[in-house]
Amino acid sequence: MEIKFNPSQPTGSAARQPIAQNQAATTAADSSSLSNTKLMSAIGNIPIVREDKVSAARTSISDPNFPSIDMLSKVASLLAEKMQ
């Protein structure tokens, strides 16, 4: 017995759904697309460079005591722990 599957043909309960339910699903998909558009628009408004973080990094780099001995010790301990 050979079963042929056609992804463009509805199967199971989707094939027997009344038209009203299919329209409701289409409306939900349209709403989802609208929300996705709003999300992409909001993402587009986020700055690529966060000047506050760049400024903080420059300040840290210019500090001759950065990174501190304590910070280096913690990083070295974590590395040694992960290598075991």
Protein Blocks (a to p, Z undefined) as FASTA:
>chain_A
ZZdddfkbcghjllmpcfklmmmmmmmmmmmmmmmmmmmmmmmmpcfbdfklmmmmmmmm
mpmkbccfklmmmmmmmmmmmmZZ
